[in-house]
Amino acid sequence: MGFAAGVLAALLTTGLQSRIPWTGRLVTYDDWLELGLRFGAGAMAGDSIKSFVKRRVGIAPGRPWLPWDQLDFVVGALALVAGRARLSWSDLAVILVLSLVGHIVVTRLAYWIGIRDVKW
């Protein structure tokens, strides 16, 4: 159910993004449905693979595994969108750094305001 919800969220987000007129796009939205499927399936696959490996190396569910807990979905999505996006190495670095820092900031904030039970 979670995998499907993630793909659906990516489809909806990509559909909305395709309607925003902006000349600085890094991807073309001619076939936004395929792009959304790539983003969603890649993100969910990245998370699933990370969880599988995490269990195999003996890390218990709910325990932190930095930086993989923060980057798994991003790496998965980027892997499936690689052929469709015009991303330079600096673009990739910015995406990874912002994703890592953003994830940490948002989860800490959620913990601080009481939405999450743990800091990570």
C-alpha positions in Angstrom: 0.0 0.0 0.0 2.8 2.4 0.9 4.7 1.8 -2.4 1.5 2.5 -4.4 0.8 5.7 -2.4 4.4 6.9 -3.0 4.0 6.4 -6.8 0.6 8.1 -6.8 2.0 11.1 -4.9 4.8 11.3 -7.4 2.3 11.2 -10.3 0.2 13.9 -8.8 3.3 16.1 -8.0 4.7 15.6 -11.5 1.3 16.4 -13.1 1.1 19.6 -11.1 4.7 20.6 -11.9 4.1 20.0 -15.6 1.6 22.8 -15.6 4.0 25.4 -14.1 5.4 27.6 -16.9 9.2 27.9 -16.1 12.1 28.1 -18.5 14.7 26.7 -16.1 13.3 23.1 -16.1 15.8 20.3 -15.8 13.4 17.8 -17.3 10.8 18.0 -20.1 7.2 17.3 -19.1 6.0 16.2 -22.6 5.2 12.8 -21.1 4.7 13.8 -17.4 2.9 10.5 -16.7 6.0 8.4 -17.5 8.2 10.9 -15.6 6.0 10.7 -12.6 6.1 6.9 -12.7 9.9 7.0 -12.9 10.2 9.4 -9.9 7.7 7.4 -7.8 8.9 3.9 -8.6 12.5 5.0 -8.2 11.9 6.7 -4.9 10.0 3.7 -3.5 12.5 1.2 -4.9 15.4 3.1 -3.3 13.6 3.1 0.0 12.8 -0.7 -0.3 16.4 -1.6 -1.2 17.8 0.4 1.7 15.4 -1.2 4.1 16.4 -4.7 2.8 20.1 -4.0 3.2 19.6 -2.3 6.6 18.0 -5.5 7.9 20.7 -7.7 6.5 23.4 -5.7 8.2 21.5 -6.1 11.5 20.1 -2.6 12.0 16.8 -2.8 13.8 13.6 -1.2 12.5 13.3 2.4 13.7 17.1 2.8 14.3 18.9 5.5 12.4 21.2 4.7 9.5 22.8 7.9 8.4 23.0 9.0 5.6 21.0 6.2 3.9 17.8 6.9 5.7 17.8 10.4 4.2 19.0 9.7 0.7 17.6 6.3 -0.3 14.5 7.7 -2.1 16.5 10.5 -3.7 19.1 8.1 -5.2 16.4 5.7 -6.4 14.4 8.5 -8.1 17.5 10.0 -9.7 18.6 6.6 -11.0 15.3 6.1 -12.8 15.1 9.6 -14.1 18.8 9.9 -15.2 18.0 9.4 -18.9 15.3 12.0 -18.9 16.9 14.8 -16.9 19.7 17.2 -17.8 21.6 17.0 -14.6 25.3 18.0 -14.2 27.5 16.7 -11.4 26.9 20.0 -9.5 23.1 19.5 -9.9 23.4 16.1 -8.4 25.6 17.3 -5.5 23.1 20.1 -4.7 20.2 17.7 -4.8 21.9 15.2 -2.5 23.1 17.9 0.0 19.8 19.7 0.1 17.9 16.4 0.5 20.2 15.2 3.3 20.1 18.5 5.3 16.4 19.1 4.5 15.4 15.7 5.8 17.3 16.1 9.0 15.9 19.6 9.6 12.3 18.6 8.9 12.5 15.4 11.1 14.0 17.4 13.9 11.3 20.0 13.6 8.6 17.4 13.6 10.1 15.9 16.7 10.3 19.3 18.4 6.6 20.1 17.7 5.5 16.6 18.7 4.6 15.0 15.4 7.4 12.4 15.6 8.4 10.3 18.5 12.1 10.1 17.6 14.6 12.7 16.3 15.6 10.7 13.3 
